[in-house]
Amino acid sequence: MLLPSRKSLAASPIKSDAAPAPRADINPQLTAFSLDYSSAMTAGGDAFQSLLSRLSSEFINVPAEVIGAKIEAGLRVLVEYAGVDRAVLGQMQPTGRLLITHCYAAPGFHHMPRIIMDEEFPWITAMLARGQTLRLCSPNDLPAHAISERHWMLQSGIGASLMIPFSVGGIPSCTIALESRQERQWPDEIIPKIRLAGEIFANALARQRAESTRRESEQRFRHLTDEAPVMVWMSGADKLCTYFNQLWLHFTGRPLERELGDGWADGVHPDDLQRCLEIYGRAFDARQNFEMEYRLRRFDGEFRSVLDIGMPRFDSDGTFEGYIGSCIDITDRKRAEVDLRKSEGRLRMLLESTNAIPWVADCQSWLFTYVGPQATRLLGYPVSAWHGKDFWTDHIYPDDRQAAIAYCQEHSQRDSDYEFDYRMIAADGRVVWIHDIVNVVKEGGAPRMLRGFMIDISQQKSADEELRALREQLVRVGRVSLMGEFAASIAHEVNQPLCAIVSNAMAAEQMLADKQFSPGDVYAAMRDISEDGRRASAVIAKMRNLFRQTPSTHAMVEMNELVRDVVALVHGEMVRRGIIINLELTGEPLVVSGDSVQLQQVILNLLTNGGEAMDAIPREQRELTLRSYNSNSTVTVAVKDVGVGIAKSASEHVFDPFFTTKTGGMGMGLAICKSILSAHEGRLWFERNEERGMTFLFSVPQRKKSES
């Protein structure tokens, strides 16, 4: 082959000494063999065929690392056989370029460096790529446009060159070139012999490349598996394991040599080994994937549960090569699964042992997908009936159905958790109060599932109703008791118009008896009697309102009017006690929603307490101030006295039932007031005045005029 001229690569020369010293990686028999080979090629065809057979046998099962040395020895034989000065071998690279890799030169002739032929000799490379054999008997055989090739042959003293390309499996593999200083002919009979020897070299190189590729692939595979977060193993076609990655070895704490073959089975728990081998054997014989769990001893002696998944391996032509598999430690997962099952069992037992009904339902159809067994005890319907279409909506109490469904729809879209009360109809016709606690499960922001607990609150509702009735009765008793204290004042208020009526009636009677009257005088007397009767009737009506025994009803009332009515009712008693009442009421209407009688009782209690708190001070100093105002949509009424006040030690008990600082007091007045205001969503509190006395205040939510 030609030597490069201007673009020669600076590289280590290929060995081409005249009498090369034996190398450690070359079989010593090959050197002797190459000499016999040369003689046989010169002697005749039969001897040459014998040497080809021996040469071919030399390359069978030869290690890849010594193939290069054997090829160089073979190139020496070609030089001696053909009587040339140099033999060169170039290999086709994966990139498609031809690279000089091997060379042998006769003594006194220069060697060939590692060059890329495509760059130095484009015409020759193009011809060889087409599979053409080039017989150049002299530089004149080159075409005119092969300028680089002609220049180099003339300059480097090459008179003739024979170049033969080789392919393996239809893929270009290498090229062998024989070069001579002198111009010469290349007889036809030499080319087949060179081709036969070259094919041995080409096949050996192909095997070397395949082995190199396989080793690189194995190295990449081992690197990947060693970095993998799972244990990896491989077995051959004989069922014996041939590979374990580093994670497996780290897990077992054993060297690779002890795991290979069937050594790995020593680490399998004795109770699992037979089953494990049977699963592996059946899958192996059927060439099928398998998956199994078994216990494998870890480096610390603990047996850990592993999940082993294996699959068969086949090469490119479909030949079965064994199995590859991976293992993961699932001990913690299995323990978590056991704990989860136990937890779920305990939770189910807990849920089903309570009176509350656990349930799960679809958010769109209201269809129950799970209902606890308590449902049968609560309403009498079997659990299977609860799973029917529209069961929930059909069994809501008719008066509650529309409101309950609307509430559920609204809050399922808006909230993640909510609670509400409604009634359901039991199988025996009973009406059962339900408190439903609901959790909304959303996917992508949209509600998909509802789950919760239904609690029977029928007894609680009944108890609440009884408590409400008792509270109203207690409030009424409080009013009666309070009115008893004002009996004299009330009697005085009623007595005044009655006395006026009697006086006017007697005067009219006298005028009629004397027959000395004018119609105007009689009319005036009758008018006075009528007005006094209305006054007495108003007093009695106010008393009747306070004493009436009707259920509490809320309506829109004006707070200032309630204050004035109560003040008018107790005015006489306050005058008798020497108490001056000052009204500082706001000029705007203070509309609230409430029970007017109960709110009047609160005002009356606070006025009474304020008056009694001033019994110990001189009459001329006694003064009560009632003030009303609104702030932040809240109506507030304040009752201020100038009495003795409340001791700090008693402050935290002021609103407790049966707590009193008065001799003979029941201690229920302020407790009743607090209960009434709580039912009105209001509050009751007190403040100490700067000089003396106390101010008791209560507030309730204000309502707009339009709401009234």
Secondary structure as UniProt FT lines:
FT   TURN            6..7
FT   TURN            24..25
FT   HELIX           28..43
FT   HELIX           45..58
FT   TURN            59..61
FT   HELIX           64..66
FT   HELIX           67..82
FT   STRAND          86..92
FT   TURN            94..95
FT   STRAND          98..105
FT   TURN            107..108
FT   HELIX           117..120
FT   HELIX           122..129
FT   TURN            130..131
FT   STRAND          134..136
FT   HELIX           139..141
FT   TURN            144..145
FT   HELIX           147..156
FT   STRAND          160..168
FT   TURN            169..170
FT   STRAND          171..180
FT   TURN            188..189
FT   HELIX           190..227
FT   STRAND          231..235
FT   TURN            237..238
FT   STRAND          241..244
FT   HELIX           246..252
FT   HELIX           256..259
FT   HELIX           263..267
FT   HELIX           270..286
FT   STRAND          290..297
FT   TURN            299..300
FT   STRAND          303..314
FT   TURN            316..317
FT   STRAND          320..329
FT   HELIX           331..353
FT   STRAND          357..362
FT   TURN            363..365
FT   STRAND          368..371
FT   HELIX           374..379
FT   HELIX           383..386
FT   TURN            389..390
FT   HELIX           391..394
FT   HELIX           398..414
FT   STRAND          417..425
FT   TURN            427..428
FT   STRAND          431..443
FT   TURN            444..445
FT   STRAND          446..456
FT   HELIX           458..485
FT   HELIX           487..514
FT   HELIX           519..547
FT   STRAND          555..558
FT   HELIX           559..577
FT   STRAND          580..584
FT   STRAND          591..594
FT   HELIX           596..612
FT   TURN            613..616
FT   HELIX           619..621
FT   STRAND          623..631
FT   TURN            632..633
FT   STRAND          634..640
FT   HELIX           648..653
FT   TURN            654..655
FT   TURN            657..658
FT   TURN            663..664
FT   HELIX           669..679
FT   TURN            680..681
FT   STRAND          683..688
FT   STRAND          694..702
FT   HELIX           705..707
//
